[in-house]
Amino acid sequence: GIVPTTPETSDVVSGKAARLETMTAMGMLAAGNIYVGHFGNIAGLGAELDWGYPFAGRPLALKGYYKYAPKAIDMVKDPYKDLKGQSDECQIQIMLTDWSDRFHINTSKKQFVDFENDKGIIAHGSLISSSADAGYVEFTIPLVYRSTRTPKYIVIVGAASRYGDYFTGGKGSVLKLDEFRLVYDPAELTDEEYKQVFKNL
């Protein structure tokens, strides 16, 4: 079978990295994804995933390294058919939530997290890029807090194709991720990044 996410042992920052590649299976797009949670099962031509890992901390940001090699988007489905031929984009997201349970994703039924409006999301941060990287790029994603409530779950998701859940992306887009860590010390952030954390409180 195809395995869109594999360990990367040679091209790394340290130790092992994760290699996410967008592929096709049975004529459908399978985006390289990695996430914190549980894999439910294959649902039809999609997948069922349970997002979230028990967690009660309130970090300021996620730091790590990524390296992206995008392809042109050649597989499209509604509502993203107009993206055909454009460069693929990768995405890294982090969320803190107080959902009563893990969030059940079902790509076949288009059951996804509504990042803008989900009342259970306490903080959210996202990085999107379409640039081709010669080497690993260090990133900082500030967690933008919407509430002072205590989290129950943390969700971290990486995808080689931003719209892979909608079966849209470029075959052969590869995202490598390494050395993720949560930041609690304000001294590790720029003033601008630190301001992002609290701008909505």
Secondary structure, 3 states (H helix, E strand, C coil): CCCCEEEECCCCCCCCEEEEECEEECCEEECCEEECEEEEEEECCEEEEEECEECCCCCCEEEEEEEEECCECCECCCCCHHHCCCECCEEEEEEEECCCCCEEEECCCCECCCCCCCCCEEEEEEEEECCCCCCCEEEEEECEECCCCCCCEEEEEEECCCCHHHCCECCCCEEEEEEEEEECCHHHCCHHHHHHHHCCC
